[in-house]
Amino acid sequence: MILIKKMKLITVILSFIVTFITASLVFWLIGEKKAVFEKNDSFWAKEMKPANAALNKNIEADVAIIGGGYTGLSAAYHLMKYNHALKVVVLEAKQVGSGASGRHGGMVLPQPPTESFEIAYEDNIHKKTYELTSRNMKAMKKVCEESGIECDLKLDGFVHTIIDEEDIPYYKEYVEEANDLGIPLEFWNAEKTEEMLGTEYYAASVYDPNGGSVHAIKFINALKIMVEKTGAVIYENSKVNDISEGKIIVLKVGDENHEVKAKNIVLATNAFTSKLGYFKYSVMPVHAQTAVTEPLTEEQLESIAWESRLPFYDSKNYLFHLVLRDDNRIVIGGGDADYYFRGDLQYRGDIQKIYELTMSELIKIYPSLKGIKFEYVWDGLLGMTSDEIPKVGVTGKHNNIYYGLAYNGQGVNMSFMFGEVIASVYSGKTHGWKDTLYYSYSSGFQEFIPPEPYRWIGAKTLMEYYKRQDNKLNK
Ligand SMILES: Cc1cc2nc3c(=O)[nH]c(=O)nc-3n(C[C@H](O)[C@H](O)[C@H](O)COP(=O)(O)OP(=O)(O)OC[C@H]3O[C@@H](n4cnc5c(N)ncnc54)[C@H](O)[C@@H]3O)c2cc1C
């Protein structure tokens, strides 16, 4: 009897193992969905400039940068700034700013991310990370000024709103700890929060004077001007199809597979990176959405009394983030995110549902806006990792493949900084990033995201868990 039971157990375990291995093998063979590059139809996209010519011949370069978002353009700008003699090219599959850099929610944030509200690793690392990323915003400002493009960049700070009263002691303690490190955060109670943001919706908030907002595409336009001023060349509608590693890396580009022979490349492809065969088990693409209202009337503006006009985001897992622009439109995003099977980059959600979800949150925060309309709702792609820490560094047998990616949804400031880090590492310059958590605690990509179908199952389960946690807040 016992023997039969044991045999049954062994059979169950064996069948489980065989199923696991077979499924892994099948999905490994099928692979990921191929990259698609959807049109940027965000509010910001109306500021996009005509595209540069596509690559139409074979070329050689010292550094070929793949991806024309903030990471890629910042890397090109800084590489050339440090060494004018370099031959640097940027290869962008569609147009610069077609990816997340041209579709985001407009918030510029220092790091470490405040939603975790704990001192990241060690005091001095936390402090250095904050200082460095705060300083970086000022460098963004300089780029806008030097390019002659105003970028709608405002750096008056931002607010992290707290939904659950029970969380208040935890946040207060964090503010005290941060203040002890010299990080100038302020705890605001419900009254002060209402006075500054005009809403009774939140139990309290934390104000951070370092941070703000920017126009996504105007910053791209500023960067493009500055990159081209340095002499680097940007090719648009130039998708990299294949990368052959070596001392000289060969890229196949565009419909006609023109060759780019480069001594070094930069992967500035964030959520798209696994489609080129890199970081397949550590960075995954997640869809997120943002909406923009019609301009508020004077009466609507008065009714919401968002006196400070400071951008803010809340303390949910599926957080909402809001920016009130100078043209009196509200940019609001978040509240949902999804991972599609086999890393599908094409948006397959229901944008009307996103419209309704986002509108319902906006009206909860500002009830007097009932009846307002969104003029734009769009999708974009985040590059997510399991430890939620962005990655920057150099890899490859010949140490000539640089990367800056995986911003986990907070990459406007960081991607610009990582462009500079990449240029610093390449040029042998010192950059304070070695004292931050991006260097000390994340040497490479040790964390592992399992292959399909386990990845999809795991992502869906985790997302459902987070949603349930948010629902418990009952707001
Ligand atoms: C909806 C949404 C809201 C967000 N809101 C905020 C926010 O408010 N604040 C914040 O800090 N962060 C936010 N983020 C995150 C932030 O936008 C990103 O982290 C940042 O823009 C990443 O920049 P990047 O240059 O690394 O990547 P991207 O801007 O995605 O650029 C990658 C580029 O690579 C190109 N590319 C990919 N593959 C190839 C190839 N094979 N050949 C050539 N080119 C290729 C793509 O076309 C793309 O242009 C948001 C993101 C989204 C999607």
The ligand as an ORCA input file, in Angstrom:
! r2SCAN-3c Opt
* xyz 0 1
  C       3.051     55.881    -19.976
  C       4.381     56.181    -19.314
  C       4.449     57.149    -18.326
  C       5.670     57.431    -17.713
  N       5.734     58.456    -16.836
  C       6.927     58.805    -16.280
  C       7.025     59.947    -15.455
  O       6.065     60.697    -15.256
  N       8.236     60.210    -14.883
  C       9.331     59.415    -15.105
  O      10.395     59.670    -14.548
  N       9.269     58.360    -15.944
  C       8.111     58.055    -16.560
  N       8.055     57.020    -17.450
  C       9.301     56.289    -17.775
  C      10.213     57.072    -18.736
  O       9.446     57.636    -19.757
  C      11.261     56.111    -19.332
  O      11.910     55.429    -18.302
  C      12.343     56.827    -20.163
  O      11.763     57.712    -21.069
  C      13.190     55.778    -20.892
  O      13.995     56.404    -21.855
  P      14.875     55.533    -22.850
  O      15.554     56.458    -23.772
  O      15.724     54.606    -22.095
  O      13.822     54.614    -23.618
  P      12.795     54.981    -24.766
  O      12.349     56.381    -24.690
  O      11.752     53.933    -24.771
  O      13.671     54.885    -26.083
  C      14.041     53.671    -26.654
  C      14.108     53.919    -28.148
  O      14.739     52.812    -28.765
  C      14.164     52.641    -30.039
  N      14.471     51.271    -30.464
  C      14.091     50.121    -29.866
  N      14.560     49.052    -30.561
  C      15.253     49.544    -31.603
  C      15.962     48.956    -32.682
  N      16.019     47.626    -32.837
  N      16.573     49.766    -33.580
  C      16.529     51.117    -33.429
  N      15.845     51.733    -32.451
  C      15.224     50.959    -31.545
  C      12.683     52.890    -29.776
  O      11.980     53.191    -30.958
  C      12.724     54.045    -28.783
  O      12.627     55.300    -29.417
  C       6.848     56.710    -18.084
  C       6.776     55.745    -19.077
  C       5.567     55.485    -19.706
  C       5.509     54.450    -20.787
*
